[in-house]
Amino acid sequence: MTAVRRIRRLYAGADLTTSQGWDAYARRYKGERLGDEWNRPDVEGLDVSADGYVAHLDSVVFAPFLGHVGTLLEIGPGGGRFSEVLLTHCDHLIAADTSRSMLDLLRGRFTAQRNISYVHLDGLGLRQIGTCSVDAAFSYGVFVHLQHWDIYNYLVEIERVLRPGGNALIQHSSTLSEQGWQYFLREVPGQLNRHKLFGTYTVMTPELMAEFARRAGLKPLGCRTDVVRTEAISLLQKAAATSDGQAD
Ligand SMILES: C[S@@+](CC[C@H](N)C(=O)[O-])C[C@H]1O[C@@H](n2cnc3c(N)ncnc32)[C@H](O)[C@@H]1O
């Protein structure tokens, strides 16, 4: 049984929020590097080893899109599976997560690192992060589990905290891809007549994500559906400022 299923069973009937579920996951975690269990290239249709999974995504999508920036915001870093590589793409990484237990694991993993700060989020947005204060935003393994209302709210918040012209890379579900549809079907029996279960693979498509982004004031630059076949990676941008200080 997977760790997510064990937690669902342990808290059956408790109606866990996404944040509470992942906090429970981190509290029960016994290994060294939480997140490595999600490096599953075979499941995701990638021809790389599990050890080479993060480096592959970095070389194909993250590095080319993010480049090197001053301040990079990571939403939901968990145990730091991607933080390690993100630290090489910025002068300063803000690791923002709703789970204090995840943040504790992260602090333990990056004790020697000086250019990372830790922010505990309340799950309602990014109010702890200043307006126009980050150069880029990144989130992986988080939006796949968020409700649509949370997704839209985070996009609005990302637009607020990004500096003009800043990029955001958000990975999310792709329900209508072949593999995404299989995920969806697997979850049908457990989801009937109840609130969303913790760890659910949210129903989302590249088109809906692009429309949410537009309505949040972000420009969809593209969506990679060719890298990880189970999900999609949306590439978004906040409009650049014009000479009169208005958004372009
Ligand atoms: C499946 S883990 C992924 C962690 C990491 N990004 C990775 O891919 O290995 C989901 C992470 O998102 C965090 N999270 C859940 N809900 C969140 C929310 N509303 N805002 C920010 N982080 C959230 C969880 O605490 C957890 O650290």
PDBQT file of the ligand as one rigid body, heavy atoms in Angstrom, charges set to zero:
ROOT
HETATM    1  C1  LIG A 301       3.513  15.843  -3.154  1.00  0.00    +0.000 C 
HETATM    2  S1  LIG A 301       4.420  16.996  -2.219  1.00  0.00    +0.000 S 
HETATM    3  C2  LIG A 301       5.566  17.578  -3.451  1.00  0.00    +0.000 C 
HETATM    4  C3  LIG A 301       6.806  18.134  -2.867  1.00  0.00    +0.000 C 
HETATM    5  C4  LIG A 301       7.875  18.556  -3.899  1.00  0.00    +0.000 C 
HETATM    6  N1  LIG A 301       7.461  19.684  -4.672  1.00  0.00    +0.000 N 
HETATM    7  C5  LIG A 301       8.229  17.399  -4.785  1.00  0.00    +0.000 C 
HETATM    8  O1  LIG A 301       7.767  17.363  -5.933  1.00  0.00    +0.000 OA
HETATM    9  O2  LIG A 301       8.942  16.499  -4.327  1.00  0.00    +0.000 OA
HETATM   10  C6  LIG A 301       3.302  18.393  -2.060  1.00  0.00    +0.000 C 
HETATM   11  C7  LIG A 301       3.884  19.544  -1.261  1.00  0.00    +0.000 C 
HETATM   12  O3  LIG A 301       3.023  20.681  -1.362  1.00  0.00    +0.000 OA
HETATM   13  C8  LIG A 301       2.743  21.185  -0.071  1.00  0.00    +0.000 C 
HETATM   14  N2  LIG A 301       1.408  21.804  -0.110  1.00  0.00    +0.000 N 
HETATM   15  C9  LIG A 301       0.207  21.216  -0.008  1.00  0.00    +0.000 A 
HETATM   16  N3  LIG A 301      -0.769  22.135  -0.113  1.00  0.00    +0.000 NA
HETATM   17  C10 LIG A 301      -0.156  23.314  -0.322  1.00  0.00    +0.000 A 
HETATM   18  C11 LIG A 301      -0.620  24.634  -0.512  1.00  0.00    +0.000 A 
HETATM   19  N4  LIG A 301      -1.914  24.928  -0.520  1.00  0.00    +0.000 N 
HETATM   20  N5  LIG A 301       0.292  25.601  -0.671  1.00  0.00    +0.000 NA
HETATM   21  C12 LIG A 301       1.638  25.335  -0.679  1.00  0.00    +0.000 A 
HETATM   22  N6  LIG A 301       2.127  24.104  -0.491  1.00  0.00    +0.000 NA
HETATM   23  C13 LIG A 301       1.241  23.106  -0.311  1.00  0.00    +0.000 A 
HETATM   24  C14 LIG A 301       2.822  19.972   0.829  1.00  0.00    +0.000 C 
HETATM   25  O4  LIG A 301       3.011  20.304   2.182  1.00  0.00    +0.000 OA
HETATM   26  C15 LIG A 301       4.006  19.242   0.221  1.00  0.00    +0.000 C 
HETATM   27  O5  LIG A 301       5.215  19.732   0.718  1.00  0.00    +0.000 OA
ENDROOT
TORSDOF 0
